[in-house]
Amino acid sequence: MLHFTRNEFSRRLSKLTSSMKANNLDAMLLFAQESMFWLTGYDTFGYCFFQSMVVKSNGEVVLLTRSADLRQAQLTSIIENIVIWKDGADAEPVSDLKTLLTNLGLKGARLGVEYNTHGLTAYHGRALDAGLKGFAELVDASNIVGALRVIKSEAELEYVRKAAELSDNAFDAAINATFAGAFEGDIYAAMHHANYSGGGDYPGNEFILGSGNEALLCRSKSGRRHLSENDQLTLEWSGAFAHYHAAMMQTLVIGKPTPRHEELANAAREALIAVEKSMISGASFGDVFNAHAEVMNDAGLADHVLNACGYSLGARYAPSWMDGPMFYEGNPFVIEPNMVLFAHMIIFDSDSETAMTLGRSFITTRESATPLSRHDLDLIIR
């Protein structure tokens, strides 16, 4: 059930403990499911309940979770020490965590906590702070594992390439299912069928699919319609393999494109090409955003674009496949080789109700960025 070798997991643990020592942390309390998966292979949606992975600076790892996830952890991970907190009306899992920390000799220790994650709700976060007050020093260490996860190993990149293949297959299925009169639900189903039949996993969030004036939405919503004779269809999707993603985005035109469609398509293509050229080692995430903004500004589209144009990708769990860092103005985070980056050019002209988007994922190298799609960047008309 392991997606990586034990040697790779050992290298990851070594990187984490080195970072912990650099930050003077005696232990980490991991709550992000992505961190647990990256470090040990532990694969579950049980993070919707309270659970924590304790990692000591000496490399000892202990998982505190519910009974429903005991076999899940045993079968999907390398974790050997698993402690169960018992469900009940009077259950206090933070108290169980405190007992575990005591048994691990961590009373009075300096503990790094992953606060910025869906795996630790505000409710449980407040209980954690209250329950460990005076017991140990808690430090926000939300970004430590995330920073390590940004750079992918060769084994991870193989899963990303497989996810990209599934993304391309889903796009082919969408193109074939798109025509005047087509039902959005059939397009949606065709895309997901391509992902799952190819061995893919459930993606980190819903695919975005909207036509007509709903093509100007960059979030999913409930409700499906049939495409008109002249229409527009915005898609954002990703194949997922071993939870790794390679997102893509594109607006298709049904029937005859308007001059505004063609104008915006040209701008989106130029901007994405500029962004790709800017993804070089040593450049910042802010530099990438600036490359996008310069094209949009020159085209007079500053009022129709978003304040971010992409983000890092990796192994992610619901509710979102978005990972950090993001492309926005002034972001100093530096690009290095073996990052997986998704850039999306989103232009929504609300005045004319014209949508145009274009997005691809890339793997960075020392000199350039490698696109992860076999599709070109031309406007697709159905």
N, C-alpha and C positions, 0 to 999 in steps of 0.2 A: 504493500500500500504506500510505500515511501516514493516520493517523486524525485528525491535526490539521494546521493550516497551519504553514508555516515561521515566520510571525510569532509564533504562539503558542509554538512551541519557543524562539524567540529571547527572548521575555518570560520564560520559565521559566529559561533560562540566565542571564539578567540578575539574576533574583531569587536564584539560587543563588550567583553570584559575589559579589553584595552581601553575602549571609550569610557567605560564606567570608572576605571581607575583614573583616567585623565580628568574626569569630572568629580573625583573624590566621593564616589558612591560605593557604599558597602553592598548594596543590592538594588535590583530594579523590581518594581511591581508592574508587570506587563498586563495591560487590559485590551490593547488593540489586537484583534484576531489576526490581522496581517503580520504583526510582530511574532505571534506565537507560531503561525504557519511557517514563516521565514526561518525561525530559529530551530524548530523541532519537527515540522511537518504536520502538526496538530491541525486538523481540518474539521470544522463544525460551524453550525449557525447558533450554537449554544451561548454565544456572546450576548444574546438578547437577555440572558440572565446574568447574575453576578458570577464571575470567575476571575481568577488572577493567576498568572504565572510568576513565580518568584525566582529570580536569577541572582545568585550571589556572585561577588567579585572573584571567588575562587572557581567559578564554573558550575557550581551545584544548581540544578534546576528542579523545582517542585511545582506541580500544578494543583491548584485548589479549584474544584468544579463540582457540579451536581452528579448524582448517580447516573442520570441519562447519558452523560458524556464519558463515563468511565471506559466502556469498550471503544468508544469513538477515539479516545486518546490512545488507548492501547494498540489499536489497529492502524492508526494513521500517523503515529509519531514515534519518536525515539525516547519519549519521556518514560522514565522508570519509576519515579516517585509521584504518585497521584493521591491526593487527599480529597475526600468527599465531605461537603457540607450538606446537612440533611434538610430537606424541604419540610416546612411546617408552619403553622400559624404564628409561632413564636421564633421562627428562624432568624438568626442574626449572623449572616455570613462574614461580616467584618469582624465579629468576635472570633469566628473560626480562623480567619486570616491572622488575627492578632496572636492566637494560640500557636499557629504554625510558625509565625515569625519568632515567637519566644523560643520554640523548640529548635529553631535554626540559629539561635544565639544572636538575634538581631535586635534585641532590646537596646535602646540608646543609639541605634545605628543611623546612618544617613541614607535614606531610601529615595531613589528616583521613581517617580510615578508618571505613568502615561495618562494624563488627564484629558488630552485633546483627542478623544476617540469615541466612536459610537458604542464601544464596548464598556464604557464607564459612564452611566447616566449621571445627571446632576444629583439625583436622589442618592445614588450609591456613593458618588463622590463626596457629598456632604457627610454621609455616614462614615466614610473612610477617614476624612479629616477629623471628625469628632471622636471616632473610636481609637485612633492612634495618637491623639493629642497627648503630649507628655510621655508617650512611649518611645517615639522615634522622630527624627527630623525628616519631614517630607519635602522633597524638592521636585518641582515640575521638570520632568525629563521627557516630555512628549515627543521631542524631535530626534532623540538619540538613535533609535532603531530606524526611524524613517530616513535619516541621512545615510545610514549604511545600506538600506534597501534601494536607494536611487541608482547605484552602480550595480549592474547585473552581471552575474557569472555567465560563462558560456552555456552551462546547462539551462539557466533561466532564459537566455536568448533563444534557445531552441524552442522552448514553449511559447515564447512571444511570436516567433516565426510561424508556428503552427496556428496560433490564434489569428495571425494576419491572414493566413490561408483560409481560415474559416470566415473571416470578415469579408474577404473577396468573394468567397462562395455565396455568402449571404447577399452581397450586393448583386451578383449575377442573378440570383433568384428574384430579388426585388425588381430588377430591370425587366426581366421576363414577365413578371406579374403586373407591370405597370402599363396601363393603357386607358383610354377614355372609357368610362363605365366600370372600371375595375373597383373592387371593394377593398378599402384599406385593410380590413381584417385578413383578407387573403394574402396581401403583400406582407403583412406582419407575420403571418403564419409561415409563409414561404421562407422568410429570412431566418426565423427560429429553427425551422426544419433543417435548413442547410447547416446551421451551427451544431445542432444536437446529433444529426445523422452523421456528421463528420467527427463525432467523438468529443464535442465541446461540452463545457459546463454551463450552468446558469450564469449569465453575465451579472456583473456587479450592480447594474441598475437597468431599468426598462429601456428598450429602444425608443428613440424619439421618432415619431411618424406623424406628420401633419400635412394636410393639403388645403387648397383654397387659402382663406385668410389665416387658417391655423398653421400654415407653412411658416408663419412668422413667429412660431413658438420654439424656444430651445429647451423645453421641458416636455415630458410625456404628459398626456391627459387622457381621461376616459372618454369613450365615444368614437365611433367609426362612421365614415361616409363613403359614398361612391365618387370616383373622380369624374370631373366634368370634361367636356370635349376640349376646352382650353383651360388648363389647370397648372398648378405647381405643387410639387411634393418634396418636402424636406425630410431627410432621413439622417439620423445619427445612430450608429450601432457599433457593436464590437463582438467579434468572436471571442470565446474564452476557453483557454486550455490550461488545465491545472491551476485555474484561477488567474492566469496571466491574460492580459488584454492587449489588443491592437486596434484602437478605435478609429473610425472613419466617419466622414460626414459629407453629404452632397445634396443639393437641390436639383431635382429633375423637372423638366418642363413637359407638359402633355399638350399636344397640339402645336400651335404656332407661338413661338416665344415673342414677347413684346420687345421693343427696342431697349427698354429698361432692363429686362432680363439679360439681354446680351451685353449691355454696358456693365452691369454688376458682375456677370460671369467673368468678363475680361479682368475686372479689378480683383476679384477673388483669386483668379489664377495667378496674376502678377504678384499679388501679396504672398501667396503660398510659396511661389518660387523664390521670392526675396527672403522669406523666413527660412526656407531650406538652406539657402546660401549663408545665412547668418548663424546656423547651428554648427559652429566650429569650436573646438576645444579652446578654452580660455575666454570665450565670449560669455556674457551674462544672460540670464533669463530676461532681464530688462532690455538687453540689446536685441533679442529676438522680437520682443513686443514692438520696439522702435522700428524695426524693419517692416513689420506689418502696418504700423501706424503711418509711416512715411508714404507708403503706396496709397493707403486709404485717404490720407489728407490731400495728396496730390490729385486724387480723383474727386475731391469734394465730398467725401463720404463720412467725414468725421462724426456727423450727427447720427449716423445709421449703424455704427459698429459698437461692439462691447468694450468694456474696460480690461478685458483679459482675452488672450487668443490661444490658450492651450495650457497643457500641464504634463507632468510626468505620468507614466503608466507603470503598472506592475501587477503583482498578485493582490487583488482587492476583493473585498466582500461587500454585500449589500449594506447600506443603501446606495453606494456609488462606486463606480470604477475610477473616479477621479482620484489621483494621488498628488502629492506635493513634491516639489514646488511648482508654481504656476508662472505663466508668461504674463507679467503685467509691468506697467511703467515703473522703472527704478529698482526692480528686483535684482539684488546683487549676486544671487546664487550662480555659481560658475558651472558651465557645461564641461563635462569630462567624457572620455570615451565610454561606451557601453551603457549609456542611458537610453531609455525608451521614452520618446517624447511625442505627444500628440499636439498638432497645431491645427486650429480650426479658424477659417476665415468666414465670419458670420456677418452678413449685411441684411438688415431688415429695414426696408423703406416703408414705414407705416402710412405715409401720405398716399402712395400709389398702391399700397398693399402688395408690394413686390418683395419676394424672398430670394436670397441667393446665398448658398453656403458651399464651402469646399474644405475638407479636412482629411489629413492623412497622418499616420504614425511613422516614426523614423527611429532608427538606431544610430546613435552618434559614434563616430570614429575620431581618430586624431585630426584628420584633415577635413572631413565632410560628414554629412548625414545621409544614411541609406534609407530610401523610402521602402515601406513595408506593404506595398500594393502593386499588383500587376496592371491596375487600371491607370489610364492617363487622366489628365486634368481637364479634358474638354467638356463643354456643356452637353448633357445628354438630353435628347429630345425624343419623346415617345408619341 
